[in-house]
Amino acid sequence: MPIKNRFAEMQGEVTAWRRHLHENPELMYEVHQTAAFVQEQLKSFGVTDVTPGIGKTGVVAVIEGKTNTSGRVIGLRADMDALPIHEASGVDYASKTPGVMHACGHDGHTAILLGAAKYLAETRNFDGKAVLIFQPAEEGGAGGKAMCDDGMMERWGIQEVYGLHNMPGLPVGEFAIRPGPLMASSDEFEIIVTGKGGHAAAPHDSIDTTLVASQIVVSLHSIVSRNVDPIKRVVLTVGTFETDSTASNVIAHQARLQGTVRTLDPEYRTQAETWVRRVVENTAEAFGASAEVNWSSSYPVTINSETETGYAVEAAEAVGISVDADTPPIMPSEDFSYMLEERPGAYIFLGNGDTAMCHHPAYVFDDEAIPLGCSWFAELVERRMPAK
């Protein structure tokens, strides 16, 4: 495959970085060792403009090209955090931290961006600035938003921003991307249903909270089928259902449900909360119970800019075997979406081969994908900011 030769030479070194990170995973914003490792490596490459503490524990570094007459500034992002999962991969470099593992490949993403940084610092074969963004807390902590809220885009004058994510099931050497919505928004809800507890043998003296909550679950799943245009995508899932009763002969007084709503359409995202509240409150009232909905807005839709997606495709075609430039969107969410709300850019999938899916305890990042990811980042910089 037409990767940059330097990355073929560096693959063993970058793989060693990746496996070190895999052995030492950290959660959310507590990525102190990971951030320190990133800073240490960047400085060893001769990168002098390195700033920690952006978005709490994020790291931002700047590499200037041989010239800077274009005034162009390109941001490249990698996420650093792991997941609270017990590893079952069987690899000899498995996590040394019980209950925590890199089950989504963020160790690979960080190592790939470090590899690209080393190459860019060595060659500086571009005209402008490359801003390297090492982000904490992608897994539910909105670290991308935290970095943006710290003024990252303005402080470093970032004009375009790009990121990648490994994709199990997509062959190594292949890329996949699309303009427009690529990944769904994610909002969470909690529902507290209150009835009237009592004895299981006397339901007429109670308001059966379990029955009411069950009706709410069934009714919630009618929202998508009866309110959403069939050619649009909305997913509603009730993930937990618990009551305050642990006995078979007790009618619970209260029940608690938790769930998520995901969509590729920002308009439906806004409407979803209204639909959920209406169904929950009216269903509970019909049975003589009451219900409270606590809504938590999380990640927005990840929307690739059309022009920048074209640049991402060109770079991928230059270094990969093939590129699917109109891949179907998927319903997981990604907080790179916050960066794309502030600046035009694109997010691309990098083939990880026939492995367990992300967030699975047996997931393994394929190190053969490293030269592809490094080459893509470097190619983007050199194409968007050609040397004078």
Protein Blocks (a to p, Z undefined) as FASTA:
>chain_A
ZZdfklmmmmmmmmmmmmmmmmmgcehjllmkmmmmmmmmmmmnopabdcehiehiaccd
ddddfbdfkopacdddddfbdcddddfkhpakbcfbghiacfeopmmmmmmmmmmmmmmm
mnopagddddddddehknonommmmmmmnommmmnopabdcdddddehiaghiacddehj
fbdcddddddddddddddfklmmlpccfklmmmmmmmmmmmmmmmmgcfkbccddddfbd
cdfbfbfkbccfbdcdddddddfbfklmmmmmmmmmmmmmmmmmmnopacdddddddddd
ddddfklmmmmmmmmmmmmmbdcfbbccdfbdcfklmmmmmpgcddddddebjaddehia
kbccdfklmmmmmmmmmmmmmmmmccZZ
